[in-house]
Amino acid sequence: MSTSEHEHWHLDRRVPLALILTIVIQTVGIVWWASSLTERVAILEKKQDAAAPQGDRITRLEVNIEFIRDGVNEIKNALRKAAPQ
């Protein structure tokens, strides 16, 4: 093996500084974007968790309204039968 094969990898001075800065800035931007995305998802999850009990409550109210509607219909029918014609 030659001596060049035993050398460790190193940064060549021919790599422009602008390229290195561009890669660093892009990496920071991607991390920042991912962080803000994670925060937005966490906020949406909290809102969904807060709204979940409302669904159960609405379902119970709908069932109660059905019972009330049935009761009102029974009262109407009883009044129709009892009313003189």
PDB file with SEQRES, HELIX, SHEET and CRYST1 records, atoms N, CA, C and O in Angstrom:
SEQRES   1 A   85  MET SER THR SER GLU HIS GLU HIS TRP HIS LEU ASP ARG          
SEQRES   2 A   85  ARG VAL PRO LEU ALA LEU ILE LEU THR ILE VAL ILE GLN          
SEQRES   3 A   85  THR VAL GLY ILE VAL TRP TRP ALA SER SER LEU THR GLU          
SEQRES   4 A   85  ARG VAL ALA ILE LEU GLU LYS LYS GLN ASP ALA ALA ALA          
SEQRES   5 A   85  PRO GLN GLY ASP ARG ILE THR ARG LEU GLU VAL ASN ILE          
SEQRES   6 A   85  GLU PHE ILE ARG ASP GLY VAL ASN GLU ILE LYS ASN ALA          
SEQRES   7 A   85  LEU ARG LYS ALA ALA PRO GLN                                  
HELIX    1 AA1 THR A    3  HIS A    6  1                                   4    
HELIX    2 AA2 LEU A   17  ALA A   82  1                                  66    
CRYST1    1.000    1.000    1.000  90.00  90.00  90.00 P 1           1          
ATOM      1  N   MET A   1       0.828  -1.166   0.000  1.00  0.00           N  
ATOM      2  CA  MET A   1       0.000   0.000   0.000  1.00  0.00           C  
ATOM      3  C   MET A   1       0.881   1.241   0.000  1.00  0.00           C  
ATOM      4  O   MET A   1       1.962   1.279   0.587  1.00  0.00           O  
ATOM      5  N   SER A   2       0.369   2.238  -0.680  1.00  0.00           N  
ATOM      6  CA  SER A   2       1.129   3.478  -0.720  1.00  0.00           C  
ATOM      7  C   SER A   2       0.828   4.312   0.513  1.00  0.00           C  
ATOM      8  O   SER A   2      -0.106   4.015   1.258  1.00  0.00           O  
ATOM      9  N   THR A   3       1.599   5.329   0.722  1.00  0.00           N  
ATOM     10  CA  THR A   3       1.411   6.169   1.903  1.00  0.00           C  
ATOM     11  C   THR A   3       0.131   6.983   1.810  1.00  0.00           C  
ATOM     12  O   THR A   3      -0.414   7.374   2.842  1.00  0.00           O  
ATOM     13  N   SER A   4      -0.369   7.254   0.598  1.00  0.00           N  
ATOM     14  CA  SER A   4      -1.595   8.043   0.458  1.00  0.00           C  
ATOM     15  C   SER A   4      -2.814   7.267   0.936  1.00  0.00           C  
ATOM     16  O   SER A   4      -3.799   7.866   1.367  1.00  0.00           O  
ATOM     17  N   GLU A   5      -2.759   5.940   0.865  1.00  0.00           N  
ATOM     18  CA  GLU A   5      -3.879   5.124   1.314  1.00  0.00           C  
ATOM     19  C   GLU A   5      -3.969   5.068   2.841  1.00  0.00           C  
ATOM     20  O   GLU A   5      -5.038   4.793   3.386  1.00  0.00           O  
ATOM     21  N   HIS A   6      -2.870   5.323   3.526  1.00  0.00           N  
ATOM     22  CA  HIS A   6      -2.851   5.259   4.989  1.00  0.00           C  
ATOM     23  C   HIS A   6      -3.202   6.596   5.629  1.00  0.00           C  
ATOM     24  O   HIS A   6      -3.423   6.663   6.838  1.00  0.00           O  
ATOM     25  N   GLU A   7      -3.254   7.638   4.849  1.00  0.00           N  
ATOM     26  CA  GLU A   7      -3.570   8.945   5.406  1.00  0.00           C  
ATOM     27  C   GLU A   7      -5.058   9.034   5.717  1.00  0.00           C  
ATOM     28  O   GLU A   7      -5.897   8.448   5.033  1.00  0.00           O  
ATOM     29  N   HIS A   8      -5.351   9.776   6.757  1.00  0.00           N  
ATOM     30  CA  HIS A   8      -6.739   9.998   7.129  1.00  0.00           C  
ATOM     31  C   HIS A   8      -7.346  11.059   6.222  1.00  0.00           C  
ATOM     32  O   HIS A   8      -6.649  11.846   5.581  1.00  0.00           O  
ATOM     33  N   TRP A   9      -8.658  11.045   6.196  1.00  0.00           N  
ATOM     34  CA  TRP A   9      -9.357  12.032   5.381  1.00  0.00           C  
ATOM     35  C   TRP A   9      -9.151  13.408   5.995  1.00  0.00           C  
ATOM     36  O   TRP A   9      -9.120  13.554   7.217  1.00  0.00           O  
ATOM     37  N   HIS A  10      -9.014  14.404   5.151  1.00  0.00           N  
ATOM     38  CA  HIS A  10      -8.868  15.772   5.641  1.00  0.00           C  
ATOM     39  C   HIS A  10      -9.532  16.719   4.651  1.00  0.00           C  
ATOM     40  O   HIS A  10      -9.752  16.384   3.487  1.00  0.00           O  
ATOM     41  N   LEU A  11      -9.837  17.884   5.138  1.00  0.00           N  
ATOM     42  CA  LEU A  11     -10.491  18.896   4.320  1.00  0.00           C  
ATOM     43  C   LEU A  11      -9.449  19.591   3.468  1.00  0.00           C  
ATOM     44  O   LEU A  11      -8.451  20.124   3.955  1.00  0.00           O  
ATOM     45  N   ASP A  12      -9.718  19.562   2.201  1.00  0.00           N  
ATOM     46  CA  ASP A  12      -8.810  20.202   1.258  1.00  0.00           C  
ATOM     47  C   ASP A  12      -9.050  21.711   1.276  1.00  0.00           C  
ATOM     48  O   ASP A  12     -10.196  22.151   1.367  1.00  0.00           O  
ATOM     49  N   ARG A  13      -8.018  22.480   1.194  1.00  0.00           N  
ATOM     50  CA  ARG A  13      -8.164  23.936   1.234  1.00  0.00           C  
ATOM     51  C   ARG A  13      -8.788  24.473  -0.041  1.00  0.00           C  
ATOM     52  O   ARG A  13      -9.097  25.662  -0.121  1.00  0.00           O  
ATOM     53  N   ARG A  14      -8.977  23.639  -1.018  1.00  0.00           N  
ATOM     54  CA  ARG A  14      -9.607  24.086  -2.255  1.00  0.00           C  
ATOM     55  C   ARG A  14     -11.127  24.148  -2.142  1.00  0.00           C  
ATOM     56  O   ARG A  14     -11.793  24.664  -3.040  1.00  0.00           O  
ATOM     57  N   VAL A  15     -11.684  23.624  -1.043  1.00  0.00           N  
ATOM     58  CA  VAL A  15     -13.130  23.715  -0.827  1.00  0.00           C  
ATOM     59  C   VAL A  15     -13.427  25.151  -0.417  1.00  0.00           C  
ATOM     60  O   VAL A  15     -12.874  25.645   0.565  1.00  0.00           O  
ATOM     61  N   PRO A  16     -14.304  25.826  -1.172  1.00  0.00           N  
ATOM     62  CA  PRO A  16     -14.560  27.241  -0.873  1.00  0.00           C  
ATOM     63  C   PRO A  16     -15.287  27.419   0.460  1.00  0.00           C  
ATOM     64  O   PRO A  16     -16.129  26.608   0.847  1.00  0.00           O  
ATOM     65  N   LEU A  17     -14.942  28.486   1.134  1.00  0.00           N  
ATOM     66  CA  LEU A  17     -15.564  28.809   2.404  1.00  0.00           C  
ATOM     67  C   LEU A  17     -17.061  29.070   2.218  1.00  0.00           C  
ATOM     68  O   LEU A  17     -17.861  28.754   3.098  1.00  0.00           O  
ATOM     69  N   ALA A  18     -17.434  29.642   1.082  1.00  0.00           N  
ATOM     70  CA  ALA A  18     -18.845  29.912   0.798  1.00  0.00           C  
ATOM     71  C   ALA A  18     -19.651  28.607   0.774  1.00  0.00           C  
ATOM     72  O   ALA A  18     -20.786  28.578   1.250  1.00  0.00           O  
ATOM     73  N   LEU A  19     -19.090  27.557   0.240  1.00  0.00           N  
ATOM     74  CA  LEU A  19     -19.775  26.264   0.209  1.00  0.00           C  
ATOM     75  C   LEU A  19     -19.990  25.738   1.624  1.00  0.00           C  
ATOM     76  O   LEU A  19     -21.072  25.248   1.946  1.00  0.00           O  
ATOM     77  N   ILE A  20     -18.984  25.835   2.456  1.00  0.00           N  
ATOM     78  CA  ILE A  20     -19.093  25.364   3.832  1.00  0.00           C  
ATOM     79  C   ILE A  20     -20.148  26.181   4.576  1.00  0.00           C  
ATOM     80  O   ILE A  20     -20.975  25.612   5.289  1.00  0.00           O  
ATOM     81  N   LEU A  21     -20.131  27.498   4.422  1.00  0.00           N  
ATOM     82  CA  LEU A  21     -21.120  28.352   5.072  1.00  0.00           C  
ATOM     83  C   LEU A  21     -22.526  28.050   4.579  1.00  0.00           C  
ATOM     84  O   LEU A  21     -23.471  28.038   5.368  1.00  0.00           O  
ATOM     85  N   THR A  22     -22.673  27.808   3.292  1.00  0.00           N  
ATOM     86  CA  THR A  22     -23.984  27.488   2.729  1.00  0.00           C  
ATOM     87  C   THR A  22     -24.531  26.203   3.338  1.00  0.00           C  
ATOM     88  O   THR A  22     -25.703  26.139   3.707  1.00  0.00           O  
ATOM     89  N   ILE A  23     -23.703  25.200   3.443  1.00  0.00           N  
ATOM     90  CA  ILE A  23     -24.146  23.928   4.019  1.00  0.00           C  
ATOM     91  C   ILE A  23     -24.511  24.104   5.485  1.00  0.00           C  
ATOM     92  O   ILE A  23     -25.511  23.547   5.937  1.00  0.00           O  
ATOM     93  N   VAL A  24     -23.730  24.861   6.232  1.00  0.00           N  
ATOM     94  CA  VAL A  24     -24.019  25.103   7.644  1.00  0.00           C  
ATOM     95  C   VAL A  24     -25.333  25.867   7.792  1.00  0.00           C  
ATOM     96  O   VAL A  24     -26.162  25.517   8.632  1.00  0.00           O  
ATOM     97  N   ILE A  25     -25.529  26.913   6.979  1.00  0.00           N  
ATOM     98  CA  ILE A  25     -26.759  27.712   7.055  1.00  0.00           C  
ATOM     99  C   ILE A  25     -27.967  26.863   6.685  1.00  0.00           C  
ATOM    100  O   ILE A  25     -29.009  26.965   7.332  1.00  0.00           O  
ATOM    101  N   GLN A  26     -27.850  26.033   5.664  1.00  0.00           N  
ATOM    102  CA  GLN A  26     -28.964  25.157   5.282  1.00  0.00           C  
ATOM    103  C   GLN A  26     -29.288  24.170   6.399  1.00  0.00           C  
ATOM    104  O   GLN A  26     -30.458  23.909   6.678  1.00  0.00           O  
ATOM    105  N   THR A  27     -28.277  23.633   7.027  1.00  0.00           N  
ATOM    106  CA  THR A  27     -28.491  22.682   8.111  1.00  0.00           C  
ATOM    107  C   THR A  27     -29.197  23.352   9.291  1.00  0.00           C  
ATOM    108  O   THR A  27     -30.134  22.792   9.861  1.00  0.00           O  
ATOM    109  N   VAL A  28     -28.747  24.540   9.650  1.00  0.00           N  
ATOM    110  CA  VAL A  28     -29.388  25.285  10.735  1.00  0.00           C  
ATOM    111  C   VAL A  28     -30.839  25.589  10.364  1.00  0.00           C  
ATOM    112  O   VAL A  28     -31.731  25.458  11.203  1.00  0.00           O  
ATOM    113  N   GLY A  29     -31.081  25.989   9.127  1.00  0.00           N  
ATOM    114  CA  GLY A  29     -32.445  26.284   8.676  1.00  0.00           C  
ATOM    115  C   GLY A  29     -33.347  25.072   8.744  1.00  0.00           C  
ATOM    116  O   GLY A  29     -34.499  25.185   9.163  1.00  0.00           O  
ATOM    117  N   ILE A  30     -32.858  23.929   8.348  1.00  0.00           N  
ATOM    118  CA  ILE A  30     -33.651  22.701   8.389  1.00  0.00           C  
ATOM    119  C   ILE A  30     -33.976  22.322   9.836  1.00  0.00           C  
ATOM    120  O   ILE A  30     -35.101  21.922  10.137  1.00  0.00           O  
ATOM    121  N   VAL A  31     -32.998  22.447  10.724  1.00  0.00           N  
ATOM    122  CA  VAL A  31     -33.232  22.128  12.135  1.00  0.00           C  
ATOM    123  C   VAL A  31     -34.255  23.094  12.727  1.00  0.00           C  
ATOM    124  O   VAL A  31     -35.136  22.684  13.484  1.00  0.00           O  
ATOM    125  N   TRP A  32     -34.139  24.372  12.384  1.00  0.00           N  
ATOM    126  CA  TRP A  32     -35.076  25.381  12.879  1.00  0.00           C  
ATOM    127  C   TRP A  32     -36.486  25.099  12.364  1.00  0.00           C  
ATOM    128  O   TRP A  32     -37.452  25.176  13.124  1.00  0.00           O  
ATOM    129  N   TRP A  33     -36.605  24.772  11.082  1.00  0.00           N  
ATOM    130  CA  TRP A  33     -37.909  24.442  10.489  1.00  0.00           C  
ATOM    131  C   TRP A  33     -38.520  23.218  11.170  1.00  0.00           C  
ATOM    132  O   TRP A  33     -39.703  23.220  11.510  1.00  0.00           O  
ATOM    133  N   ALA A  34     -37.716  22.180  11.368  1.00  0.00           N  
ATOM    134  CA  ALA A  34     -38.218  20.961  12.008  1.00  0.00           C  
ATOM    135  C   ALA A  34     -38.665  21.244  13.444  1.00  0.00           C  
ATOM    136  O   ALA A  34     -39.657  20.687  13.913  1.00  0.00           O  
ATOM    137  N   SER A  35     -37.936  22.100  14.125  1.00  0.00           N  
ATOM    138  CA  SER A  35     -38.308  22.455  15.488  1.00  0.00           C  
ATOM    139  C   SER A  35     -39.645  23.187  15.520  1.00  0.00           C  
ATOM    140  O   SER A  35     -40.496  22.894  16.360  1.00  0.00           O  
ATOM    141  N   SER A  36     -39.830  24.132  14.613  1.00  0.00           N  
ATOM    142  CA  SER A  36     -41.106  24.857  14.584  1.00  0.00           C  
ATOM    143  C   SER A  36     -42.247  23.936  14.177  1.00  0.00           C  
ATOM    144  O   SER A  36     -43.366  24.078  14.671  1.00  0.00           O  
ATOM    145  N   LEU A  37     -41.978  23.007  13.296  1.00  0.00           N  
ATOM    146  CA  LEU A  37     -43.004  22.046  12.888  1.00  0.00           C  
ATOM    147  C   LEU A  37     -43.409  21.166  14.066  1.00  0.00           C  
ATOM    148  O   LEU A  37     -44.593  20.894  14.265  1.00  0.00           O  
ATOM    149  N   THR A  38     -42.440  20.728  14.834  1.00  0.00           N  
ATOM    150  CA  THR A  38     -42.721  19.903  16.005  1.00  0.00           C  
ATOM    151  C   THR A  38     -43.566  20.674  17.010  1.00  0.00           C  
ATOM    152  O   THR A  38     -44.485  20.119  17.613  1.00  0.00           O  
ATOM    153  N   GLU A  39     -43.252  21.958  17.188  1.00  0.00           N  
ATOM    154  CA  GLU A  39     -44.019  22.781  18.121  1.00  0.00           C  
ATOM    155  C   GLU A  39     -45.463  22.943  17.644  1.00  0.00           C  
ATOM    156  O   GLU A  39     -46.392  22.881  18.450  1.00  0.00           O  
ATOM    157  N   ARG A  40     -45.654  23.148  16.350  1.00  0.00           N  
ATOM    158  CA  ARG A  40     -47.002  23.302  15.805  1.00  0.00           C  
ATOM    159  C   ARG A  40     -47.811  22.020  15.983  1.00  0.00           C  
ATOM    160  O   ARG A  40     -48.993  22.074  16.324  1.00  0.00           O  
ATOM    161  N   VAL A  41     -47.190  20.885  15.757  1.00  0.00           N  
ATOM    162  CA  VAL A  41     -47.881  19.605  15.925  1.00  0.00           C  
ATOM    163  C   VAL A  41     -48.261  19.403  17.391  1.00  0.00           C  
ATOM    164  O   VAL A  41     -49.349  18.910  17.687  1.00  0.00           O  
ATOM    165  N   ALA A  42     -47.380  19.778  18.300  1.00  0.00           N  
ATOM    166  CA  ALA A  42     -47.687  19.639  19.734  1.00  0.00           C  
ATOM    167  C   ALA A  42     -48.877  20.510  20.109  1.00  0.00           C  
ATOM    168  O   ALA A  42     -49.732  20.082  20.884  1.00  0.00           O  
ATOM    169  N   ILE A  43     -48.946  21.718  19.572  1.00  0.00           N  
ATOM    170  CA  ILE A  43     -50.085  22.603  19.851  1.00  0.00           C  
ATOM    171  C   ILE A  43     -51.375  21.996  19.326  1.00  0.00           C  
ATOM    172  O   ILE A  43     -52.395  22.014  20.014  1.00  0.00           O  
ATOM    173  N   LEU A  44     -51.336  21.462  18.116  1.00  0.00           N  
ATOM    174  CA  LEU A  44     -52.536  20.841  17.544  1.00  0.00           C  
ATOM    175  C   LEU A  44     -52.973  19.622  18.342  1.00  0.00           C  
ATOM    176  O   LEU A  44     -54.170  19.393  18.515  1.00  0.00           O  
ATOM    177  N   GLU A  45     -52.021  18.840  18.829  1.00  0.00           N  
ATOM    178  CA  GLU A  45     -52.365  17.676  19.649  1.00  0.00           C  
ATOM    179  C   GLU A  45     -53.039  18.110  20.951  1.00  0.00           C  
ATOM    180  O   GLU A  45     -53.991  17.467  21.395  1.00  0.00           O  
ATOM    181  N   LYS A  46     -52.557  19.193  21.566  1.00  0.00           N  
ATOM    182  CA  LYS A  46     -53.181  19.681  22.795  1.00  0.00           C  
ATOM    183  C   LYS A  46     -54.601  20.148  22.520  1.00  0.00           C  
ATOM    184  O   LYS A  46     -55.506  19.881  23.310  1.00  0.00           O  
ATOM    185  N   LYS A  47     -54.803  20.846  21.400  1.00  0.00           N  
ATOM    186  CA  LYS A  47     -56.148  21.310  21.054  1.00  0.00           C  
ATOM    187  C   LYS A  47     -57.083  20.131  20.809  1.00  0.00           C  
ATOM    188  O   LYS A  47     -58.245  20.159  21.214  1.00  0.00           O  
ATOM    189  N   GLN A  48     -56.577  19.103  20.151  1.00  0.00           N  
ATOM    190  CA  GLN A  48     -57.407  17.926  19.884  1.00  0.00           C  
ATOM    191  C   GLN A  48     -57.757  17.208  21.177  1.00  0.00           C  
ATOM    192  O   GLN A  48     -58.891  16.761  21.353  1.00  0.00           O  
ATOM    193  N   ASP A  49     -56.800  17.094  22.078  1.00  0.00           N  
ATOM    194  CA  ASP A  49     -57.073  16.449  23.363  1.00  0.00           C  
ATOM    195  C   ASP A  49     -58.107  17.240  24.161  1.00  0.00           C  
ATOM    196  O   ASP A  49     -58.946  16.659  24.849  1.00  0.00           O  
ATOM    197  N   ALA A  50     -58.044  18.563  24.066  1.00  0.00           N  
ATOM    198  CA  ALA A  50     -59.012  19.391  24.782  1.00  0.00           C  
ATOM    199  C   ALA A  50     -60.402  19.275  24.169  1.00  0.00           C  
ATOM    200  O   ALA A  50     -61.399  19.382  24.884  1.00  0.00           O  
ATOM    201  N   ALA A  51     -60.486  19.058  22.866  1.00  0.00           N  
ATOM    202  CA  ALA A  51     -61.779  18.977  22.185  1.00  0.00           C  
ATOM    203  C   ALA A  51     -62.393  17.579  22.242  1.00  0.00           C  
ATOM    204  O   ALA A  51     -63.588  17.430  21.984  1.00  0.00           O  
ATOM    205  N   ALA A  52     -61.624  16.569  22.568  1.00  0.00           N  
ATOM    206  CA  ALA A  52     -62.120  15.192  22.575  1.00  0.00           C  
ATOM    207  C   ALA A  52     -63.297  14.992  23.532  1.00  0.00           C  
ATOM    208  O   ALA A  52     -64.280  14.360  23.144  1.00  0.00           O  
ATOM    209  N   PRO A  53     -63.239  15.500  24.750  1.00  0.00           N  
ATOM    210  CA  PRO A  53     -64.389  15.304  25.653  1.00  0.00           C  
ATOM    211  C   PRO A  53     -65.653  15.980  25.123  1.00  0.00           C  
ATOM    212  O   PRO A  53     -66.761  15.549  25.442  1.00  0.00           O  
ATOM    213  N   GLN A  54     -65.505  17.008  24.337  1.00  0.00           N  
ATOM    214  CA  GLN A  54     -66.672  17.695  23.791  1.00  0.00           C  
ATOM    215  C   GLN A  54     -67.472  16.765  22.880  1.00  0.00           C  
ATOM    216  O   GLN A  54     -68.699  16.848  22.837  1.00  0.00           O  
ATOM    217  N   GLY A  55     -66.797  15.891  22.161  1.00  0.00           N  
ATOM    218  CA  GLY A  55     -67.491  14.941  21.292  1.00  0.00           C  
ATOM    219  C   GLY A  55     -68.392  14.015  22.080  1.00  0.00           C  
ATOM    220  O   GLY A  55     -69.527  13.754  21.681  1.00  0.00           O  
ATOM    221  N   ASP A  56     -67.890  13.515  23.200  1.00  0.00           N  
ATOM    222  CA  ASP A  56     -68.703  12.648  24.061  1.00  0.00           C  
ATOM    223  C   ASP A  56     -69.894  13.419  24.627  1.00  0.00           C  
ATOM    224  O   ASP A  56     -71.012  12.907  24.694  1.00  0.00           O  
ATOM    225  N   ARG A  57     -69.633  14.639  25.025  1.00  0.00           N  
ATOM    226  CA  ARG A  57     -70.702  15.472  25.585  1.00  0.00           C  
ATOM    227  C   ARG A  57     -71.792  15.731  24.552  1.00  0.00           C  
ATOM    228  O   ARG A  57     -72.980  15.660  24.865  1.00  0.00           O  
ATOM    229  N   ILE A  58     -71.390  16.028  23.336  1.00  0.00           N  
ATOM    230  CA  ILE A  58     -72.361  16.278  22.263  1.00  0.00           C  
ATOM    231  C   ILE A  58     -73.185  15.027  21.989  1.00  0.00           C  
ATOM    232  O   ILE A  58     -74.392  15.117  21.767  1.00  0.00           O  
ATOM    233  N   THR A  59     -72.551  13.875  22.003  1.00  0.00           N  
ATOM    234  CA  THR A  59     -73.278  12.625  21.776  1.00  0.00           C  
ATOM    235  C   THR A  59     -74.336  12.411  22.856  1.00  0.00           C  
ATOM    236  O   THR A  59     -75.464  12.025  22.551  1.00  0.00           O  
ATOM    237  N   ARG A  60     -73.976  12.661  24.120  1.00  0.00           N  
ATOM    238  CA  ARG A  60     -74.950  12.512  25.207  1.00  0.00           C  
ATOM    239  C   ARG A  60     -76.101  13.499  25.043  1.00  0.00           C  
ATOM    240  O   ARG A  60     -77.259  13.151  25.274  1.00  0.00           O  
ATOM    241  N   LEU A  61     -75.784  14.724  24.645  1.00  0.00           N  
ATOM    242  CA  LEU A  61     -76.845  15.720  24.437  1.00  0.00           C  
ATOM    243  C   LEU A  61     -77.784  15.315  23.303  1.00  0.00           C  
ATOM    244  O   LEU A  61     -78.996  15.503  23.405  1.00  0.00           O  
ATOM    245  N   GLU A  62     -77.234  14.762  22.229  1.00  0.00           N  
ATOM    246  CA  GLU A  62     -78.078  14.316  21.120  1.00  0.00           C  
ATOM    247  C   GLU A  62     -79.027  13.208  21.570  1.00  0.00           C  
ATOM    248  O   GLU A  62     -80.193  13.189  21.176  1.00  0.00           O  
ATOM    249  N   VAL A  63     -78.534  12.294  22.387  1.00  0.00           N  
ATOM    250  CA  VAL A  63     -79.386  11.217  22.896  1.00  0.00           C  
ATOM    251  C   VAL A  63     -80.489  11.801  23.771  1.00  0.00           C  
ATOM    252  O   VAL A  63     -81.646  11.392  23.670  1.00  0.00           O  
ATOM    253  N   ASN A  64     -80.136  12.755  24.630  1.00  0.00           N  
ATOM    254  CA  ASN A  64     -81.140  13.393  25.485  1.00  0.00           C  
ATOM    255  C   ASN A  64     -82.179  14.130  24.656  1.00  0.00           C  
ATOM    256  O   ASN A  64     -83.365  14.089  24.983  1.00  0.00           O  
ATOM    257  N   ILE A  65     -81.771  14.787  23.615  1.00  0.00           N  
ATOM    258  CA  ILE A  65     -82.716  15.499  22.747  1.00  0.00           C  
ATOM    259  C   ILE A  65     -83.680  14.523  22.089  1.00  0.00           C  
ATOM    260  O   ILE A  65     -84.864  14.825  21.941  1.00  0.00           O  
ATOM    261  N   GLU A  66     -83.191  13.376  21.701  1.00  0.00           N  
ATOM    262  CA  GLU A  66     -84.064  12.355  21.111  1.00  0.00           C  
ATOM    263  C   GLU A  66     -85.124  11.906  22.116  1.00  0.00           C  
ATOM    264  O   GLU A  66     -86.294  11.759  21.763  1.00  0.00           O  
ATOM    265  N   PHE A  67     -84.714  11.688  23.372  1.00  0.00           N  
ATOM    266  CA  PHE A  67     -85.679  11.302  24.410  1.00  0.00           C  
ATOM    267  C   PHE A  67     -86.711  12.397  24.625  1.00  0.00           C  
ATOM    268  O   PHE A  67     -87.902  12.122  24.769  1.00  0.00           O  
ATOM    269  N   ILE A  68     -86.242  13.647  24.648  1.00  0.00           N  
ATOM    270  CA  ILE A  68     -87.169  14.770  24.840  1.00  0.00           C  
ATOM    271  C   ILE A  68     -88.131  14.859  23.665  1.00  0.00           C  
ATOM    272  O   ILE A  68     -89.328  15.069  23.866  1.00  0.00           O  
ATOM    273  N   ARG A  69     -87.634  14.702  22.444  1.00  0.00           N  
ATOM    274  CA  ARG A  69     -88.489  14.756  21.254  1.00  0.00           C  
ATOM    275  C   ARG A  69     -89.543  13.653  21.297  1.00  0.00           C  
ATOM    276  O   ARG A  69     -90.708  13.882  20.969  1.00  0.00           O  
ATOM    277  N   ASP A  70     -89.122  12.451  21.705  1.00  0.00           N  
ATOM    278  CA  ASP A  70     -90.089  11.351  21.821  1.00  0.00           C  
ATOM    279  C   ASP A  70     -91.153  11.668  22.870  1.00  0.00           C  
ATOM    280  O   ASP A  70     -92.334  11.386  22.671  1.00  0.00           O  
ATOM    281  N   GLY A  71     -90.723  12.259  23.992  1.00  0.00           N  
ATOM    282  CA  GLY A  71     -91.679  12.615  25.041  1.00  0.00           C  
ATOM    283  C   GLY A  71     -92.663  13.676  24.580  1.00  0.00           C  
ATOM    284  O   GLY A  71     -93.855  13.591  24.879  1.00  0.00           O  
ATOM    285  N   VAL A  72     -92.178  14.671  23.855  1.00  0.00           N  
ATOM    286  CA  VAL A  72     -93.061  15.722  23.342  1.00  0.00           C  
ATOM    287  C   VAL A  72     -94.056  15.127  22.352  1.00  0.00           C  
ATOM    288  O   VAL A  72     -95.233  15.488  22.375  1.00  0.00           O  
ATOM    289  N   ASN A  73     -93.612  14.234  21.493  1.00  0.00           N  
ATOM    290  CA  ASN A  73     -94.520  13.590  20.536  1.00  0.00           C  
ATOM    291  C   ASN A  73     -95.597  12.776  21.262  1.00  0.00           C  
ATOM    292  O   ASN A  73     -96.754  12.772  20.841  1.00  0.00           O  
ATOM    293  N   GLU A  74     -95.232  12.097  22.335  1.00  0.00           N  
ATOM    294  CA  GLU A  74     -96.217  11.337  23.117  1.00  0.00           C  
ATOM    295  C   GLU A  74     -97.245  12.273  23.742  1.00  0.00           C  
ATOM    296  O   GLU A  74     -98.439  11.976  23.757  1.00  0.00           O  
ATOM    297  N   ILE A  75     -96.767  13.415  24.264  1.00  0.00           N  
ATOM    298  CA  ILE A  75     -97.690  14.391  24.861  1.00  0.00           C  
ATOM    299  C   ILE A  75     -98.637  14.937  23.798  1.00  0.00           C  
ATOM    300  O   ILE A  75     -99.833  15.073  24.053  1.00  0.00           O  
ATOM    301  N   LYS A  76     -98.128  15.248  22.625  1.00  0.00           N  
ATOM    302  CA  LYS A  76     -98.973  15.754  21.530  1.00  0.00           C  
ATOM    303  C   LYS A  76    -100.034  14.725  21.156  1.00  0.00           C  
ATOM    304  O   LYS A  76    -101.204  15.071  20.990  1.00  0.00           O  
ATOM    305  N   ASN A  77     -99.643  13.498  21.027  1.00  0.00           N  
ATOM    306  CA  ASN A  77    -100.597  12.437  20.667  1.00  0.00           C  
ATOM    307  C   ASN A  77    -101.652  12.255  21.759  1.00  0.00           C  
ATOM    308  O   ASN A  77    -102.830  12.048  21.464  1.00  0.00           O  
ATOM    309  N   ALA A  78    -101.221  12.334  23.026  1.00  0.00           N  
ATOM    310  CA  ALA A  78    -102.187  12.200  24.132  1.00  0.00           C  
ATOM    311  C   ALA A  78    -103.166  13.360  24.116  1.00  0.00           C  
ATOM    312  O   ALA A  78    -104.358  13.167  24.357  1.00  0.00           O  
ATOM    313  N   LEU A  79    -102.677  14.576  23.833  1.00  0.00           N  
ATOM    314  CA  LEU A  79    -103.567  15.735  23.781  1.00  0.00           C  
ATOM    315  C   LEU A  79    -104.528  15.668  22.608  1.00  0.00           C  
ATOM    316  O   LEU A  79    -105.678  16.090  22.728  1.00  0.00           O  
ATOM    317  N   ARG A  80    -104.081  15.152  21.496  1.00  0.00           N  
ATOM    318  CA  ARG A  80    -104.961  14.999  20.331  1.00  0.00           C  
ATOM    319  C   ARG A  80    -106.090  14.005  20.621  1.00  0.00           C  
ATOM    320  O   ARG A  80    -107.238  14.213  20.229  1.00  0.00           O  
ATOM    321  N   LYS A  81    -105.734  12.920  21.319  1.00  0.00           N  
ATOM    322  CA  LYS A  81    -106.744  11.901  21.631  1.00  0.00           C  
ATOM    323  C   LYS A  81    -107.729  12.416  22.680  1.00  0.00           C  
ATOM    324  O   LYS A  81    -108.907  12.058  22.661  1.00  0.00           O  
ATOM    325  N   ALA A  82    -107.246  13.250  23.589  1.00  0.00           N  
ATOM    326  CA  ALA A  82    -108.104  13.730  24.682  1.00  0.00           C  
ATOM    327  C   ALA A  82    -108.935  14.917  24.253  1.00  0.00           C  
ATOM    328  O   ALA A  82    -109.957  15.194  24.880  1.00  0.00           O  
ATOM    329  N   ALA A  83    -108.546  15.622  23.224  1.00  0.00           N  
ATOM    330  CA  ALA A  83    -109.275  16.823  22.789  1.00  0.00           C  
ATOM    331  C   ALA A  83    -110.604  16.420  22.149  1.00  0.00           C  
ATOM    332  O   ALA A  83    -110.661  15.457  21.384  1.00  0.00           O  
ATOM    333  N   PRO A  84    -111.687  17.168  22.469  1.00  0.00           N  
ATOM    334  CA  PRO A  84    -112.981  16.845  21.845  1.00  0.00           C  
ATOM    335  C   PRO A  84    -112.966  17.231  20.367  1.00  0.00           C  
ATOM    336  O   PRO A  84    -112.352  18.217  19.960  1.00  0.00           O  
ATOM    337  N   GLN A  85    -113.645  16.437  19.607  1.00  0.00           N  
ATOM    338  CA  GLN A  85    -113.656  16.680  18.157  1.00  0.00           C  
ATOM    339  C   GLN A  85    -114.957  17.197  17.685  1.00  0.00           C  
ATOM    340  O   GLN A  85    -115.126  17.451  16.493  1.00  0.00           O  
TER     341      GLN A  85                                                      
END                                                                             
